[in-house]
Amino acid sequence: MNLTDLMILGAATQPGAGGEGQGNPIVAFLPLILMFVIFYFLLIRPQQKRQKEHKLMVSNLKKGDKVVTNGGIIGKVLGVDEKKVVVKVGEDEVKLEFEKSAVSQVVQQD
């Protein structure tokens, strides 16, 4: 036996040689599907829930609510428009106009 005969013999005895043992293609994609499911439940779904809650909070803004903006400005709502909100800030009663989406939270009244 020479080297070529040994290589052919070794290739013939390896598992999966000759086209057998292909397996189910769904099993090959199972780790990818599992990763997508994990990402959905850990990242995508909670983010959608937070967006829905924020949209509900912004749509329920009313005059007199104490709010905090994304920039950290705390004030009292003086007026609410379809897209904007007017907020009174500080003791000098400075009026600032923000987009509704800039309101990050409504603070409990003391």
Legacy VTK file of the C-alpha trace (Angstrom):
# vtk DataFile Version 3.0
C-alpha trace
ASCII
DATASET POLYDATA
POINTS 110 float
0.000 0.000 0.000
1.228 3.389 -0.905
0.303 6.808 0.472
-2.534 7.390 -2.031
-4.219 4.110 -1.103
-4.059 5.021 2.609
-5.635 8.445 1.978
-8.505 6.866 0.022
-9.010 4.218 2.696
-8.993 6.851 5.460
-11.521 9.048 3.608
-13.844 6.096 3.084
-13.894 5.177 6.781
-14.680 8.669 8.068
-18.269 9.250 9.263
-20.443 11.113 6.791
-18.404 10.042 3.801
-20.342 9.220 0.709
-23.233 11.629 1.299
-24.833 9.796 4.209
-25.808 11.367 7.547
-26.939 14.765 6.252
-29.316 15.334 9.184
-32.312 17.593 9.572
-31.746 21.197 8.398
-34.029 22.531 11.170
-31.620 21.123 13.758
-28.809 23.104 12.116
-30.790 26.361 12.507
-31.991 25.575 16.036
-29.217 27.566 17.803
-29.951 30.591 15.597
-33.685 30.338 16.296
-32.990 29.964 20.018
-30.781 33.090 20.023
-33.534 35.097 18.282
-36.106 33.982 20.861
-33.767 34.972 23.704
-33.093 38.389 22.132
-36.821 38.927 21.654
-37.700 38.269 25.282
-34.674 40.062 26.774
-34.387 43.111 24.498
-37.171 43.706 21.996
-40.279 42.973 24.076
-39.300 45.078 27.124
-38.378 48.009 24.873
-41.762 47.839 23.127
-43.471 47.754 26.523
-41.566 50.865 27.695
-42.442 52.713 24.470
-46.113 51.853 24.893
-46.115 53.041 28.528
-44.342 56.302 27.571
-46.818 56.969 24.765
-49.735 56.394 27.173
-48.164 58.686 29.794
-47.579 61.467 27.250
-51.116 61.209 25.883
-52.528 61.540 29.434
-50.632 64.756 30.272
-52.885 67.466 31.664
-52.632 70.945 33.111
-51.196 70.921 36.630
-49.054 67.773 36.271
-45.505 68.009 37.612
-43.137 66.606 34.986
-39.459 65.902 34.368
-38.041 66.335 30.855
-35.315 64.282 29.202
-32.912 67.141 29.985
-33.730 66.976 33.689
-35.873 70.115 33.850
-38.621 69.858 36.464
-41.737 71.948 36.080
-45.500 72.192 36.162
-47.612 71.798 33.016
-49.488 74.977 32.089
-50.888 73.857 28.776
-50.993 70.824 26.514
-51.241 70.898 22.733
-51.384 68.079 20.215
-47.574 67.938 19.896
-46.281 70.428 22.461
-46.501 71.106 26.179
-45.876 74.405 28.030
-44.073 73.970 31.344
-43.649 76.546 34.148
-40.151 76.320 35.605
-38.684 77.898 38.751
-39.941 80.544 41.135
-39.798 83.256 38.461
-42.422 81.244 36.596
-40.461 80.980 33.370
-42.539 79.284 30.670
-40.802 76.768 28.433
-42.307 74.963 25.465
-41.333 71.357 24.804
-42.420 68.621 22.475
-44.504 66.038 24.280
-41.918 63.363 23.571
-39.353 65.329 25.662
-41.315 64.580 28.838
-39.707 61.570 30.485
-41.920 61.151 33.529
-44.767 62.566 35.555
-43.784 63.175 39.193
-46.145 62.525 42.098
-47.658 65.686 43.543
-46.753 66.251 47.212
LINES 1 111
110 0 1 2 3 4 5 6 7 8 9 10 11 12 13 14 15 16 17 18 19 20 21 22 23 24 25 26 27 28 29 30 31 32 33 34 35 36 37 38 39 40 41 42 43 44 45 46 47 48 49 50 51 52 53 54 55 56 57 58 59 60 61 62 63 64 65 66 67 68 69 70 71 72 73 74 75 76 77 78 79 80 81 82 83 84 85 86 87 88 89 90 91 92 93 94 95 96 97 98 99 100 101 102 103 104 105 106 107 108 109
